[in-house]
């Protein structure tokens, strides 16, 4: 059985951003157990593993999977889906295509979140599934600009629209919260990321 890693390089692998990869972000009730499961599934450990966040980078399939110890939101464990693109030109091409079909788009430039510096688009599909389309510029050693809630939340909220935000907030209000993890990973920080379910909700990342 594949052992749960107790540490990770906490860096994006060299060359990983030279190809487009599918991205999924999941809310998990137990971060350590989830890392154990996905380590066994993929046959390799995470490239980032903090007390409040884990990320897997696989080449086969080309996937970026992030895990966040948060309460389940409307729709279950899915936090959001996404695509990591190679450069700004690809990102702009996606923005133009989405704009042409009338999609709600929120844009963030040079934002620090999830231990990375990124430029990204937030958009919802017709059923309000949240998508993140982004370019990774660099890794950062802390979660990011958690104190800048307006900067972090403005774009996802724009993608949902007013009524979308109201519906999700109502549906999520009484959902079960994630259980704390005994993760032995990185010395804890006082972190309260602001992207839980991409609406203002106080939870750990």
Secondary structure as the mmCIF struct_conf table of DSSP 4:
data_model
#
loop_
_struct_conf.conf_type_id
_struct_conf.id
_struct_conf.beg_label_comp_id
_struct_conf.beg_label_asym_id
_struct_conf.beg_label_seq_id
_struct_conf.end_label_comp_id
_struct_conf.end_label_asym_id
_struct_conf.end_label_seq_id
HELX_LH_PP_P HELX_LH_PP_P1 UNK A 2 UNK A 5
BEND BEND1 UNK A 6 UNK A 6
BEND BEND2 UNK A 11 UNK A 11
HELX_LH_PP_P HELX_LH_PP_P2 UNK A 12 UNK A 13
TURN_TY1_P TURN_TY1_P1 UNK A 14 UNK A 15
HELX_RH_3T_P HELX_RH_3T_P1 UNK A 16 UNK A 18
BEND BEND3 UNK A 19 UNK A 19
STRN STRN1 UNK A 21 UNK A 27
BEND BEND4 UNK A 29 UNK A 29
HELX_RH_AL_P HELX_RH_AL_P1 UNK A 31 UNK A 42
TURN_TY1_P TURN_TY1_P2 UNK A 43 UNK A 43
BEND BEND5 UNK A 44 UNK A 44
BEND BEND6 UNK A 47 UNK A 47
STRN STRN2 UNK A 48 UNK A 50
TURN_TY1_P TURN_TY1_P3 UNK A 51 UNK A 52
STRN STRN3 UNK A 53 UNK A 58
TURN_TY1_P TURN_TY1_P4 UNK A 59 UNK A 62
STRN STRN4 UNK A 63 UNK A 68
STRN STRN5 UNK A 73 UNK A 73
TURN_TY1_P TURN_TY1_P5 UNK A 74 UNK A 75
STRN STRN6 UNK A 76 UNK A 76
TURN_TY1_P TURN_TY1_P6 UNK A 77 UNK A 77
STRN STRN7 UNK A 78 UNK A 85
BEND BEND7 UNK A 86 UNK A 87
HELX_RH_AL_P HELX_RH_AL_P2 UNK A 88 UNK A 100
TURN_TY1_P TURN_TY1_P7 UNK A 101 UNK A 102
STRN STRN8 UNK A 105 UNK A 113
TURN_TY1_P TURN_TY1_P8 UNK A 114 UNK A 115
STRN STRN9 UNK A 116 UNK A 124
TURN_TY1_P TURN_TY1_P9 UNK A 126 UNK A 127
STRN STRN10 UNK A 130 UNK A 139
BEND BEND8 UNK A 141 UNK A 142
TURN_TY1_P TURN_TY1_P10 UNK A 146 UNK A 147
HELX_RH_AL_P HELX_RH_AL_P3 UNK A 149 UNK A 160
HELX_RH_AL_P HELX_RH_AL_P4 UNK A 162 UNK A 172
TURN_TY1_P TURN_TY1_P11 UNK A 173 UNK A 174
HELX_LH_PP_P HELX_LH_PP_P3 UNK A 175 UNK A 180
BEND BEND9 UNK A 185 UNK A 186
BEND BEND10 UNK A 194 UNK A 194
HELX_RH_3T_P HELX_RH_3T_P2 UNK A 196 UNK A 198
BEND BEND11 UNK A 199 UNK A 200
#
